[in-house]
Amino acid sequence: MKTYLECIPCFLIQALRAGRLARLKDEAIYDMLCELGGRIKEIPMDSPPPLTAIGVYELINKHVGSDDPFKGVKEESTKAALKLYPKLKKDIENSDDPLGLALRLAIVGNVIDFGAHEQFDLEKEIEEILHQPFGRWEEKEFREELSKADWVLYLGDNAGETVFDRLFIETIDKPVTYVVRGGPIINDATLEDAKLAGIDKVAKVISSGFKAPGTIIEKSSEEFKKLFYSAPLIISKGQGNFETLSDVDANIFFLLKTKCPVVARHLGTKVGDMVLCKVSNL
Amino acid sequence: MKTYLECIPCFLIQALRAGRLARLKDEAIYDMLCELGGRIKEIPMDSPPPLTAIGVYELINKHVGSDDPFKGVKEESTKAALKLYPKLKKDIENSDDPLGLALRLAIVGNVIDFGAHEQFDLEKEIEEILHQPFGRWEEKEFREELSKADWVLYLGDNAGETVFDRLFIETIDKPVTYVVRGGPIINDATLEDAKLAGIDKVAKVISSGFKAPGTIIEKSSEEFKKLFYSAPLIISKGQGNFETLSDVDANIFFLLKTKCPVVARHLGTKVGDMVLCKVSNL
């Protein structure tokens, strides 16, 4: 997916949100927005937005004075999600349709902002999300592909969400290779975050080899590329991975919540809709 | 209300939206966003956003090559609203509570995007909005103040909405002075737009003397200032007037739909809520 005009103000919104999350003072956020505004003309409009977002988050790191300003936020998210793990694990085991529930929970992990809630509220929110209707939900096709695949490449997204990915991986009876970002960017999961969530106990965890809030194949490691092009089934979590892989010819199923009008337009859904969709059906 | 950090990306969103509405090509909108981004550092953060928006809309005019790029859009909106006028007039006359209905319709006028719908859809949308709950709705206090006032100063907002203001003015049995912008800015109503809506048949129409998408008292004409400070009751329509008058000591009732999180926070409502609220209750 290329960068649309709508993405330009959105980069400023992301910088502002990230600055707040990193507890930058208003004056520093203002300086950052001025600097970012002056650099709009450097944005390559033919690249997917997550590639541009790298520069945006480097700018944030510079203003915060840290290479990983969301380290604490990520740890808190993972720990909050891990507290929910035992109950959700039992729910799946006791379900009439463990795979169906685990699939829905995997998307719940993409929806929730773990930092913003107490455990009680999180449980309530999970229940609510599980009962929301879906925008595109190609579950039948997904189940068929999954049953045929002898292993799965799973592209992770945020820390915290990782715990829900783990529940899903534990439920499908398949070998999984779980891919994390090549380094810390926003609250996206790295090797360290995946380990804290216990993914390494249920899957082989590898880094994409490139630090972006999405999956840029041509910039990724040879190891990743080999896996990507040989995988019988790829599960891609979240909007960043969608934005970078929506034009790629591979057996990808996207599992995400649509968070902006540009992506919603691409998918033919509304903003806020939850989606399970095969790339070749786009 | 001062300018918040959240307003900075929003200026870019407004420029983008206005560029689209004025049918600018994507390349021209991109150039405009680059120029605006480079000028973020000129934004006076202690001024209300509509004062800054003047510069944003001047930039749009420059790129469109017109002093009034929304002239056509405004005319279409007013004409679409005038088609609804006879039916709504009858609805008010036949209502058990004409003032209550006219008040709700006045806010409906602030909510609707006339350009985007056919007449049939507009009638349906009006019905839906009339049945939505309100965020803050100080109707009892408003009715008391209105019954005591011997005349009303009514601060208009957008073209099209003016027709709904006219219905309200016809319903309250009071002399009204209706204020429009000092010149064309976005789709805000000017003298010409108010006349097309027939406001001049039911009220004295004056210009504020200043061209901004809000009411900047210190920049307005002496005639306006005199009226403003002597008015027993002021009805202020829309978010732009709220942003510029929320700190002013006068007998103002705001009638608006909250369209952004900053204003919603000020009002203690949610984005999208409809509000009738006295300035001294803020």
Interface residues (C-beta under 8 A of the other chain):
Chain A: L5 E6 I8 P9 C10 L12 I13 L16 D26 I29 Y30 L33 C34 L36 G37 G38 R39 I40 K41 M45
Chain B: L5 E6 I8 P9 C10 L12 I13 L16 D26 I29 Y30 L33 C34 L36 G37 G38 R39 I40 K41 M45
